[in-house]
Amino acid sequence: MKFSPLDAVATMGDDPNVIATLQAGGAGALDRFYRHNAGRVLAWAIRLGGPYVDPEDIAQEVFAVALQRLDSFRGDSNMTTWLFGITRNVVANHRRKARFKRLVGLNEIPEPKTEHGGTEREVERMRLRRTVQVALEQLPQKQREALVLVDLEERTAVEAGEMLGLPVGTIYSRLHHARRAFAKTLTNQGVSMDRRKGRGIVRLVEPKS
């Protein structure tokens, strides 16, 4: 099954029946499982993987591994946490391979592009996304994971702690350092941020049309 960004419609809630139906071999279960989780897996692949890896390749591998490990899912954690754990491992493997390619000069960051060239605003938005990816890339893995879950996906620190298997205090500590480093990198790249009350690094200001 080829993963397409057009399929990446995020449905972020958990459906406790999806894996049970899939394990039982119910009709349409595979398609339902894929559609239910495509958006979140692709988002994780983009944000955790960084600019040197192919997020679609990562997403495809995550689903392949998940299907192989269906029997290992016992419901001790929710489906999102289970899938996130698989994604973390797959991303780590792809990043190791990408790091080796960079060391031998085989892997450079491609220029952002849109289909048929795109409008000036579309190209600028692609460049903004790439700048964010590069800024995330510069964070240590532990800080990057916390930042992605809390500030970019807007999960609570408690939820992030459950997904990462960490106490809430550790999440807050990693967020503190990650937010400062991330904001500094983006500011140095000329990216404006809208610091809304009650949030950390909150919103990036997209280019105007």
N, CA and C of each residue as an Amber inpcrd file, in Angstrom:
protein
   627
   0.8480000  -1.1940000   0.0000000   0.0000000   0.0000000   0.0000000
   0.8810000   1.2400000   0.0000000   0.7850000   2.0250000  -1.0770000
   1.5930000   3.2320000  -1.1930000   0.9850000   4.3370000  -0.3590000
   1.8070000   4.9770000   0.4870000   1.3160000   6.0370000   1.3600000
   1.3280000   7.3470000   0.5940000   0.2410000   8.0390000   0.5970000
   0.1470000   9.3190000  -0.1030000  -0.2410000  10.4080000   0.8760000
   0.3810000  11.6080000   0.7440000  -0.0080000  12.7110000   1.6100000
  -1.4820000  13.0560000   1.4770000  -2.1070000  12.7190000   0.3320000
  -3.5210000  12.9980000   0.1580000  -4.3700000  12.1700000   1.1090000
  -3.8040000  11.0580000   1.5990000  -4.5280000  10.2110000   2.5380000
  -4.3420000  10.6590000   3.9780000  -3.4730000  11.6490000   4.1790000
  -3.0750000  12.0150000   5.5410000  -4.0550000  12.9920000   6.1700000
  -5.2940000  12.5740000   6.3060000  -6.2860000  13.3770000   7.0020000
  -6.2470000  12.9610000   8.4620000  -5.7790000  13.8690000   9.3280000
  -5.5510000  13.4980000  10.7250000  -6.8670000  13.2490000  11.4520000
  -6.9820000  12.0410000  12.0100000  -8.0850000  11.7170000  12.9140000
  -7.4240000  11.3210000  14.2230000  -7.2690000  12.2930000  15.1100000
  -6.3670000  12.1100000  16.2300000  -6.9520000  11.3270000  17.3950000
  -8.2540000  11.0870000  17.4070000  -8.8130000  10.3440000  18.5270000
  -8.5320000   8.8640000  18.4300000  -8.5920000   8.1520000  19.5570000
  -8.3760000   6.7140000  19.5780000  -9.6870000   5.9850000  19.3630000
  -9.6550000   4.9210000  18.5780000 -10.8040000   4.0440000  18.3980000
 -10.4080000   2.6920000  18.9650000 -10.9050000   2.3090000  20.1400000
 -10.4680000   1.0770000  20.7910000 -10.8450000  -0.1770000  20.0250000
 -11.7360000  -0.0510000  19.0410000 -12.1800000  -1.2400000  18.3110000
 -11.3350000  -1.5380000  17.0790000 -10.5100000  -0.5790000  16.6590000
  -9.7730000  -0.7510000  15.4110000  -8.8540000  -1.9600000  15.4540000
  -7.9820000  -2.0430000  16.4600000  -7.0140000  -3.1370000  16.5040000
  -7.7020000  -4.4600000  16.7930000  -8.7170000  -4.4410000  17.6560000
  -9.4390000  -5.6790000  17.9490000 -10.0670000  -6.2480000  16.6780000
 -10.6560000  -5.3810000  15.8710000 -11.2560000  -5.8160000  14.6140000
 -10.1940000  -6.3200000  13.6580000  -9.0560000  -5.6250000  13.6390000
  -7.9590000  -6.0160000  12.7540000  -7.3950000  -7.3720000  13.1700000
  -7.2200000  -7.5770000  14.4720000  -6.7080000  -8.8510000  14.9670000
  -7.6490000  -9.9990000  14.6290000  -8.9460000  -9.6930000  14.6070000
  -9.9340000 -10.7250000  14.3130000 -10.1270000 -10.9450000  12.8210000
  -9.4350000 -10.1280000  12.0110000  -9.5410000 -10.2930000  10.5720000
 -10.8610000  -9.8110000  10.0000000 -11.4640000  -8.8180000  10.6290000
 -12.7480000  -8.3030000  10.1610000 -12.6480000  -7.6390000   8.8040000
 -13.7230000  -7.6640000   8.0570000 -13.7540000  -7.0860000   6.7190000
 -13.4730000  -5.5890000   6.7800000 -12.5680000  -5.1390000   5.9260000
 -12.2450000  -3.7240000   5.8600000 -11.4210000  -3.2190000   7.0160000
 -10.9620000  -4.1130000   7.8790000 -10.2420000  -3.6720000   9.0800000
  -8.9090000  -3.0050000   8.7350000  -8.2020000  -3.5500000   7.7460000
  -6.8950000  -2.9960000   7.3920000  -7.0340000  -1.5700000   6.8640000
  -8.0070000  -1.3740000   5.9870000  -8.2150000  -0.0360000   5.4320000
  -8.6300000   0.9360000   6.5320000  -9.4650000   0.4790000   7.4410000
  -9.9220000   1.3240000   8.5440000  -8.7570000   1.7040000   9.4540000
  -7.9130000   0.7390000   9.7520000  -6.7390000   0.9860000  10.5940000
  -5.8290000   2.0240000   9.9420000  -5.5950000   1.8580000   8.6390000
  -4.7200000   2.7760000   7.9130000  -5.3000000   4.1840000   7.8650000
  -6.5620000   4.2890000   7.4880000  -7.1930000   5.5980000   7.3700000
  -7.2680000   6.3210000   8.7140000  -7.4950000   5.5680000   9.7610000
  -7.6370000   6.1580000  11.0900000  -6.3270000   6.7550000  11.5940000
  -5.2030000   6.1870000  11.1630000  -3.9170000   6.5790000  11.7340000
  -2.9510000   7.2320000  10.7560000  -3.3380000   7.3340000   9.4790000
  -2.4170000   7.8460000   8.4620000  -1.9100000   9.2440000   8.7820000
  -2.8220000  10.1350000   9.1800000  -2.4300000  11.5180000   9.4190000
  -1.4210000  11.6780000  10.5370000  -1.6830000  11.0140000  11.6580000
  -0.8000000  11.1860000  12.8080000   0.5700000  10.5730000  12.5470000
   0.6160000   9.4140000  11.8780000   1.9070000   8.7690000  11.6130000
   2.7450000   9.6170000  10.6710000   2.1230000  10.1620000   9.6220000
   2.8740000  11.0080000   8.6990000   3.3820000  12.2670000   9.4040000
   2.5620000  12.8530000  10.2730000   2.9870000  14.0500000  11.0110000
   4.1860000  13.7410000  11.8950000   4.1460000  12.5980000  12.5860000
   5.2960000  12.2030000  13.4110000   6.5380000  12.0050000  12.5500000
   6.3640000  11.3660000  11.4090000   7.5070000  11.0940000  10.5300000
   8.1570000  12.3840000  10.0530000   7.3440000  13.3790000   9.7220000
   7.8660000  14.6570000   9.2560000   8.5930000  15.3880000  10.3820000
   7.9410000  15.4490000  11.5490000   8.4820000  16.2720000  12.6400000
   9.6260000  15.6210000  13.3850000   9.5660000  14.3120000  13.5570000
  10.6380000  13.6100000  14.2700000  11.7620000  13.2020000  13.3380000
  11.4350000  12.9620000  12.0690000  12.4360000  12.4800000  11.1260000
  13.4000000  13.5400000  10.6640000  12.8960000  14.7520000  10.4550000
  13.7530000  15.8230000   9.9980000  13.8350000  15.8820000   8.4780000
  14.6100000  16.8350000   7.9650000  14.6240000  17.1070000   6.5290000
  15.4300000  16.1190000   5.6890000  16.1820000  15.2250000   6.3380000
  17.0560000  14.3270000   5.5810000  16.4270000  12.9740000   5.2790000
  15.2170000  12.7260000   5.7830000  14.5800000  11.4290000   5.5700000
  13.2750000  11.6070000   4.8160000  12.7860000  10.5230000   4.2310000
  11.5320000  10.5500000   3.4830000  10.3970000  10.1300000   4.4150000
   9.5140000  11.0530000   4.7920000   8.4540000  10.7140000   5.7430000
   7.4870000   9.6520000   5.2160000   7.2790000   9.6080000   3.9060000
   6.3790000   8.6000000   3.3530000   6.9650000   7.2020000   3.5060000
   8.2920000   7.0880000   3.3100000   8.9440000   5.7900000   3.5170000
   8.8160000   5.3510000   4.9660000   9.0000000   6.3060000   5.8830000
   8.8810000   5.9970000   7.3000000   7.4680000   5.5370000   7.6260000
   6.4700000   6.2720000   7.1150000   5.0750000   5.9300000   7.4010000
   4.7300000   4.5330000   6.8960000   5.1680000   4.2050000   5.6980000
   4.9040000   2.8790000   5.1530000   5.5130000   1.7930000   6.0340000
   6.7460000   2.0330000   6.4870000   7.4090000   1.0410000   7.3250000
   6.7270000   0.9130000   8.6850000   6.2510000   2.0350000   9.2280000
   5.5460000   1.9940000  10.5140000   4.3250000   1.0910000  10.4170000
   3.5440000   1.2370000   9.3620000   2.3500000   0.4090000   9.2100000
   2.7220000  -1.0600000   8.9880000   3.8030000  -1.2930000   8.2510000
   4.2380000  -2.6700000   8.0250000   4.6400000  -3.3270000   9.3450000
   5.4140000  -2.6040000  10.1620000   5.8440000  -3.1320000  11.4610000
   4.6380000  -3.3290000  12.3780000   3.7230000  -2.3660000  12.3730000
   2.5370000  -2.4650000  13.2260000   1.7240000  -3.7160000  12.8940000
   1.5600000  -4.0060000  11.6160000   0.7970000  -5.1950000  11.2200000
   1.5070000  -6.4770000  11.6480000   2.8390000  -6.4620000  11.5870000
   3.6070000  -7.6290000  12.0170000   3.4860000  -7.8510000  13.5190000
   3.2760000  -6.7650000  14.2540000   3.2680000  -6.8450000  15.7250000
   1.8560000  -6.8080000  16.3240000   0.8560000  -7.0010000  15.5230000
  -0.5180000  -6.9190000  16.0300000  -0.7570000  -7.8190000  17.2350000
  -0.1910000  -9.0210000  17.1800000  -0.4210000  -9.9620000  18.2790000
   0.2090000  -9.4990000  19.5870000   1.1700000  -8.5680000  19.4850000
   1.8410000  -8.0890000  20.7030000   1.0480000  -6.9940000  21.4010000
   0.0250000  -6.4630000  20.7310000  -0.7710000  -5.4030000  21.3430000
  -1.7830000  -6.0090000  22.3020000  -1.6620000  -5.6780000  23.5760000
  -2.5180000  -6.2530000  24.6060000  -3.4480000  -5.2260000  25.2430000
  -3.3660000  -3.9840000  24.7810000  -4.2270000  -2.9550000  25.3480000
  -3.7000000  -2.3450000  26.6260000  -2.4260000  -2.6300000  26.9890000
  -1.8450000  -2.0200000  28.1890000  -1.7080000  -0.5080000  28.0150000
  -1.5320000  -0.0730000  26.7710000  -1.5010000   1.3490000  26.4430000
  -2.5130000   1.5710000  25.3280000  -2.8390000   2.8320000  25.0380000
  -3.7830000   3.0570000  23.9540000  -3.0810000   2.9120000  22.6060000
  -3.8610000   2.8980000  21.5500000  -3.3300000   2.6530000  20.2200000
  -2.3530000   3.7380000  19.7830000  -2.6340000   4.9930000  20.1410000
  -1.7510000   6.0890000  19.7570000  -0.3710000   5.9130000  20.3750000
  -0.3330000   5.5750000  21.6660000   0.9450000   5.3680000  22.3430000
   1.7090000   4.2100000  21.7250000   1.0060000   3.1340000  21.4090000
   1.6280000   1.9550000  20.7860000   2.2310000   2.3110000  19.4310000
   1.4630000   3.0200000  18.6040000   1.9560000   3.4100000  17.2810000
   3.1080000   4.4040000  17.3790000   3.0360000   5.2860000  18.3710000
   4.1130000   6.2650000  18.5360000   5.4200000   5.5640000  18.8810000
   5.3480000   4.5360000  19.7200000   6.5470000   3.7810000  20.0660000
   7.1710000   3.1350000  18.8400000   6.3420000   2.5780000  17.9670000
   6.8540000   1.9770000  16.7300000   7.4690000   3.0530000  15.8380000
   6.7860000   4.1940000  15.7380000   7.2840000   5.2800000  14.8930000
   8.6310000   5.7910000  15.3780000   8.8020000   5.9290000  16.6860000
  10.0830000   6.3840000  17.2420000  11.2190000   5.4770000  16.8020000
  10.9900000   4.1570000  16.8640000  12.0320000   3.2080000  16.4810000
  12.3430000   3.2690000  14.9920000  11.2940000   3.3480000  14.1770000
  11.5000000   3.4200000  12.7240000  12.2190000   4.7100000  12.3560000
  11.8050000   5.8250000  12.9560000  12.4580000   7.1050000  12.6940000
  13.9360000   7.0400000  13.0730000  14.2420000   6.4500000  14.2250000
  15.6330000   6.3520000  14.6690000  16.4770000   5.5860000  13.6600000
  15.9410000   4.5050000  13.1100000  16.6790000   3.7240000  12.1090000
  16.9270000   4.5340000  10.8460000  15.9110000   5.2470000  10.3820000
  16.0590000   6.0590000   9.1690000  17.0340000   7.2110000   9.3960000
  17.0000000   7.7890000  10.5790000  17.9220000   8.8940000  10.8630000
  19.3640000   8.4110000  10.9180000  19.5780000   7.2000000  11.4420000
  20.9350000   6.6460000  11.4590000  21.4720000   6.4580000  10.0420000
  20.6110000   5.9420000   9.1680000  21.0230000   5.7420000   7.7750000
  21.2980000   7.0820000   7.0900000  20.4390000   8.0650000   7.3670000
  20.6210000   9.3850000   6.7690000  21.8950000  10.0470000   7.2800000
  22.1940000   9.8320000   8.5580000  23.4050000  10.4140000   9.1380000
  24.6520000   9.8440000   8.4660000  24.6440000   8.5510000   8.1810000
  25.7790000   7.9310000   7.4940000  25.9350000   8.5260000   6.0960000
  24.8200000   8.6990000   5.3940000  24.8820000   9.2690000   4.0450000
  25.4290000  10.6860000   4.0730000  25.0690000  11.4450000   5.0940000
  25.6030000  12.8010000   5.2010000  27.0970000  12.7780000   5.4460000
  27.5520000  11.8290000   6.2520000  28.9860000  11.7390000   6.5520000
  29.8200000  11.4730000   5.3100000  29.2390000  10.6990000   4.3780000
  29.9820000  10.3860000   3.1540000  29.5610000  11.2870000   1.9920000
  28.7840000  12.3250000   2.3080000  28.4250000  13.3090000   1.3030000
  27.3720000  12.8780000   0.3080000  26.4950000  11.9540000   0.6940000
  25.4840000  11.4570000  -0.2320000  24.0920000  12.0070000   0.0310000
  23.9450000  12.7830000   1.0760000  22.6010000  13.2140000   1.4540000
  22.6000000  14.7050000   1.7760000  21.9510000  15.4850000   0.9290000
  21.8120000  16.9160000   1.1460000  20.3210000  17.2410000   1.2980000
  20.0290000  18.3750000   1.9040000  18.6360000  18.7890000   2.0460000
  18.1370000  19.2780000   0.6910000  17.1030000  18.6500000   0.1390000
  16.5910000  19.0920000  -1.1570000  15.8760000  20.4290000  -1.0500000
  15.8850000  21.1670000  -2.1410000  15.1640000  22.4340000  -2.1770000
  13.6670000  22.1840000  -2.1080000  12.9320000  22.9530000  -1.3220000
  11.4820000  22.7700000  -1.2790000  10.8620000  23.0850000  -2.6240000
   9.8700000  22.2990000  -3.0180000   9.2150000  22.5490000  -4.2950000
   7.7650000  22.1180000  -4.1970000   6.9450000  22.6730000  -5.0580000
   5.5550000  22.2930000  -5.1300000   5.2700000  21.8070000  -6.5360000
   4.1940000  21.0560000  -6.6720000   3.8290000  20.5240000  -7.9760000
   3.5570000  21.6660000  -8.9510000   4.1260000  21.5560000 -10.1640000
   3.9760000  22.5550000 -11.2230000   4.5060000  23.9230000 -10.7870000
   5.4680000  23.9120000  -9.8730000   6.0730000  25.1610000  -9.4500000
   5.3370000  25.8320000  -8.3070000   4.0200000  25.8140000  -8.3180000
   3.2420000  26.3860000  -7.2300000   3.2620000  27.9020000  -7.2380000
   2.3870000  28.4960000  -6.4250000   2.3710000  29.9460000  -6.2990000
   3.5140000  30.3760000  -5.3820000   3.7580000  31.6730000  -5.3770000
   4.8250000  32.1960000  -4.5270000   4.5370000  31.8920000  -3.0590000
   3.2520000  31.9950000  -2.6660000   2.9060000  31.7200000  -1.2690000
   3.1040000  30.2450000  -0.9300000   2.7480000  29.3480000  -1.8470000
   2.9180000  27.9140000  -1.6010000   4.3890000  27.5700000  -1.4280000
   5.2260000  28.1590000  -2.2820000   6.6670000  27.9170000  -2.1760000
   7.1910000  28.4440000  -0.8480000   6.6980000  29.6290000  -0.4500000
   7.1530000  30.2150000   0.8110000   6.7230000  29.3570000   1.9960000
   5.5230000  28.7910000   1.9260000   5.0550000  27.9180000   3.0070000
   5.8830000  26.6500000   3.0760000   6.2820000  26.1310000   1.9170000
   7.1490000  24.9520000   1.8980000   8.5010000  25.2770000   2.5330000
   9.0100000  26.4510000   2.2420000  10.2920000  26.8530000   2.8270000
  10.1680000  27.0440000   4.3330000   9.0110000  27.5600000   4.7640000
   8.7810000  27.7170000   6.2020000   8.7590000  26.3530000   6.8800000
   8.0690000  25.3950000   6.2780000   8.0240000  24.0550000   6.8590000
   9.4180000  23.4490000   6.9160000  10.1980000  23.6700000   5.8590000
  11.5590000  23.1340000   5.8560000  12.4190000  23.8000000   6.9300000
  12.2380000  25.0970000   7.1290000  12.9810000  25.7970000   8.1740000
  12.6510000  25.2270000   9.5440000  11.3590000  24.9290000   9.7770000
  10.9410000  24.3210000  11.0360000  11.5770000  22.9480000  11.1970000
  11.6140000  22.1660000  10.1070000  12.2330000  20.8450000  10.1710000
  13.7070000  20.9480000  10.5460000  14.3970000  21.9040000   9.9450000
  15.8160000  22.0780000  10.2400000  16.0120000  22.5000000  11.6970000
  15.1290000  23.3700000  12.1890000  15.2200000  23.8010000  13.5860000
  14.9770000  22.6310000  14.5280000  13.9980000  21.7900000  14.2120000
  13.7450000  20.6010000  15.0260000  14.9290000  19.6440000  14.9620000
  15.5470000  19.5570000  13.7900000  16.6890000  18.6600000  13.5860000
  17.8370000  18.9840000  14.5300000  17.9700000  20.2480000  14.8730000
  19.0880000  20.6680000  15.7160000  18.8700000  20.3760000  17.2020000
  17.6570000  20.0000000  17.5590000  17.3810000  19.6550000  18.9540000
  17.8060000  18.2240000  19.2480000  18.2590000  17.9400000  20.4680000
  18.4840000  16.5450000  20.8570000  17.1710000  15.7650000  20.7400000
  17.2570000  14.4870000  20.4670000  16.0580000  13.6790000  20.2420000
  15.0410000  13.8060000  21.3700000  15.4980000  13.7500000  22.6170000
  14.5810000  13.7730000  23.7570000  13.8120000  15.0930000  23.8260000
  14.5030000  16.1880000  23.5380000  13.8340000  17.4870000  23.5460000
  12.8910000  17.6170000  22.3510000  13.3150000  17.1040000  21.2060000
  12.4920000  17.1910000  19.9950000  11.1700000  16.4550000  20.1810000
  11.2160000  15.2770000  20.7820000   9.9990000  14.4990000  20.9950000
   9.0190000  15.2360000  21.9030000   9.5230000  15.8190000  22.9740000
   8.6620000  16.5470000  23.9010000   8.0430000  17.7680000  23.2360000
   8.8420000  18.4830000  22.4630000   8.3610000  19.6830000  21.7900000
   7.2940000  19.3500000  20.7560000   7.5240000  18.3080000  19.9930000
   6.5620000  17.9000000  18.9620000   5.2240000  17.5390000  19.5940000
   5.2550000  16.7390000  20.6440000   4.0150000  16.2680000  21.2530000
   3.2330000  17.3830000  21.9410000   3.9230000  18.2470000  22.6630000
   3.2230000  19.2630000  23.4610000   2.9420000  20.5440000  22.6680000
   3.9520000  21.0890000  22.0050000   3.7670000  22.3800000  21.3510000
   3.2430000  22.2820000  19.9260000   3.6320000  21.2750000  19.1810000
   3.1830000  21.1700000  17.8020000   1.8880000  20.3710000  17.6670000
   1.7330000  19.3290000  18.5050000   0.4930000  18.5520000  18.4620000
  -0.4930000  18.9730000  19.5440000  -0.0480000  19.8640000  20.4090000
  -0.8890000  20.4320000  21.4680000  -1.4630000  19.3720000  22.4030000
  -0.6700000  18.3840000  22.7270000  -1.0500000  17.4150000  23.7610000
  -0.6480000  17.9860000  25.1150000  -1.2360000  17.4650000  26.1680000
  -0.8520000  17.9090000  27.5050000   0.4740000  17.2470000  27.8930000
   1.1230000  17.8200000  28.9010000   2.3670000  17.2310000  29.3920000
   2.1150000  15.8350000  29.9480000   0.9390000  15.6320000  30.5280000
   0.5780000  14.3110000  31.0590000   0.4890000  13.2930000  29.9180000
  -0.1790000  13.6770000  28.8340000  -0.2870000  12.7830000  27.6810000
   1.0770000  12.4790000  27.0840000   1.9150000  13.5150000  26.9550000
   3.2540000  13.3140000  26.4110000   4.0640000  12.3850000  27.3100000
   3.9170000  12.5510000  28.6160000   4.6210000  11.6880000  29.5560000
   4.2000000  10.2390000  29.4110000   2.9150000  10.0120000  29.1990000
   2.4240000   8.6410000  29.0190000   2.9760000   8.0330000  27.7290000
   3.0330000   8.8220000  26.6680000   3.5160000   8.3250000  25.3880000
   5.0120000   8.0490000  25.3970000   5.7430000   8.8280000  26.1960000
   7.1970000   8.6650000  26.2570000   7.6460000   7.8420000  27.4630000
   6.6940000   7.4930000  28.3300000   7.0350000   6.7290000  29.5200000
   7.8630000   7.5210000  30.5110000   7.5120000   8.8180000  30.6730000
   8.2970000   9.7060000  31.5290000   7.4000000  10.4490000  32.5090000
   7.9500000  10.8570000  33.6790000   7.1830000  11.6940000  34.5950000
   6.9430000  13.0710000  33.9960000   5.8730000  13.7160000  34.4220000
   5.5100000  15.0210000  33.8800000   6.6230000  16.0480000  34.1080000
   7.2740000  15.9730000  35.2680000   8.3580000  16.9180000  35.5530000
   9.4730000  16.8480000  34.5240000   9.7750000  15.6480000  34.0530000
  10.8150000  15.4760000  33.0340000  10.3790000  16.1010000  31.7160000
   9.0940000  15.9490000  31.3900000   8.5710000  16.5520000  30.1660000
   8.7270000  18.0710000  30.2170000   8.3490000  18.6750000  31.3500000
   8.4480000  20.1260000  31.4770000   9.9050000  20.5970000  31.3750000
  10.8160000  19.8380000  31.9410000  12.2260000  20.1990000  31.8840000
  12.7420000  20.1750000  30.4450000  12.3710000  19.1110000  29.7180000
  12.8140000  19.0060000  28.3280000  12.1790000  20.0930000  27.4690000
  10.9260000  20.4090000  27.7630000  10.2450000  21.4620000  27.0170000
  10.9170000  22.8130000  27.2210000  11.3040000  23.0930000  28.4460000
  11.9400000  24.3760000  28.7560000  13.1670000  24.5920000  27.8800000
  14.0350000  23.6030000  27.8310000  15.2630000  23.7240000  27.0450000
  14.9720000  23.7000000  25.5480000  14.0250000  22.8540000  25.1460000
  13.6980000  22.7370000  23.7210000  13.0930000  24.0290000  23.1800000
  12.1950000  24.6260000  23.9390000  11.5390000  25.8500000  23.4760000
  12.5360000  26.9850000  23.2680000  13.4610000  27.1240000  24.1920000
  14.4430000  28.1940000  24.0710000  15.3220000  27.9880000  22.8460000
  15.8100000  26.7640000  22.6540000  16.6980000  26.4880000  21.5240000
  15.9510000  26.5980000  20.1930000  14.7290000  26.0700000  20.1610000
  13.9300000  26.0900000  18.9390000  13.5990000  27.5260000  18.5310000
  13.1580000  28.3300000  19.5080000  12.8080000  29.7230000  19.2260000
  14.0220000  30.5100000  18.7470000  15.1720000  30.2670000  19.3510000
  16.3880000  30.9770000  18.9600000  16.7750000  30.6410000  17.5250000
  16.6930000  29.3690000  17.1700000  17.0430000  28.9610000  15.8150000
  16.1180000  29.5930000  14.7890000  14.8100000  29.5760000  15.0650000
  13.8530000  30.1560000  14.1270000  14.0410000  31.6700000  14.0050000
  14.2920000  32.3310000  15.1220000  14.5110000  33.7730000  15.0870000
  15.7330000  34.1160000  14.2460000  16.7830000  33.3260000  14.3910000
  17.9940000  33.5450000  13.6020000  17.7560000  33.3350000  12.1100000
  16.7310000  32.5340000  11.7920000  16.3830000  32.2830000  10.3960000
  15.3490000  33.2840000   9.8750000  14.9850000  34.2530000  10.7150000
  14.0480000  35.2760000  10.2900000  12.5970000  34.8560000  10.3070000
  12.2760000  33.8010000  11.0800000  10.8970000  33.3260000  11.1720000
  10.2310000  33.9650000  12.3790000   9.0990000  34.6190000  12.1440000
   8.3800000  35.2790000  13.2270000   7.5070000  34.2850000  13.9690000
   7.3080000  34.5270000  15.2660000   6.4540000  33.6760000  16.0730000
   5.4630000  34.5230000  16.8440000   4.2470000  34.0300000  16.9090000
   3.1770000  34.6940000  17.6460000   3.0740000  34.0370000  19.0120000
   3.5840000  34.6880000  20.0400000   3.6020000  34.0900000  21.3730000
   2.2730000  34.3530000  22.0780000   1.3170000  33.4750000  21.8590000
   0.0020000  33.6400000  22.4540000   0.0320000  33.2860000  23.9420000
  -0.8070000  33.9430000  24.6990000  -0.8490000  33.7280000  26.1400000
  -1.2130000  32.2820000  26.4620000  -0.4630000  31.6940000  27.3890000
  -0.7870000  30.3580000  27.8500000  -0.0850000  29.2470000  27.0940000
   0.6440000  29.5790000  26.0450000   1.3540000  28.5620000  25.2940000
   2.8510000  28.8270000  25.3770000   3.6120000  27.8980000  24.8420000
   5.0550000  28.0270000  24.8370000   5.5230000  28.7870000  23.6230000
   5.9840000  28.0470000  22.6090000   6.4360000  28.6990000  21.3860000
   5.2840000  28.9460000  20.4390000   4.1630000  28.4010000  20.7330000
   2.8820000  28.5540000  20.0370000   2.9190000  28.5770000  18.5270000
   2.5350000  29.6740000  17.8890000   2.2560000  29.6810000  16.4640000
   3.3600000  30.3410000  15.6400000   3.6110000  29.7460000  14.4810000
   4.4800000  30.3960000  13.5050000   3.6130000  31.3190000  12.6630000
   4.1800000  32.4290000  12.2710000   3.4290000  33.3680000  11.4420000
   3.7130000  33.0680000   9.9850000   2.6900000  32.5840000   9.2790000
   2.8680000  32.2210000   7.8810000   2.8940000  33.4730000   7.0110000
   3.5560000  33.3550000   5.8460000   3.6090000  34.5080000   4.9500000
   2.2170000  34.8990000   4.4590000   1.9880000  36.1950000   4.2860000
   0.6990000  36.6720000   3.8230000   0.5760000  36.5020000   2.3230000
  -0.6640000  36.2750000   1.8660000  -0.9100000  36.1370000   0.4360000
  -0.9100000  37.5130000  -0.2220000
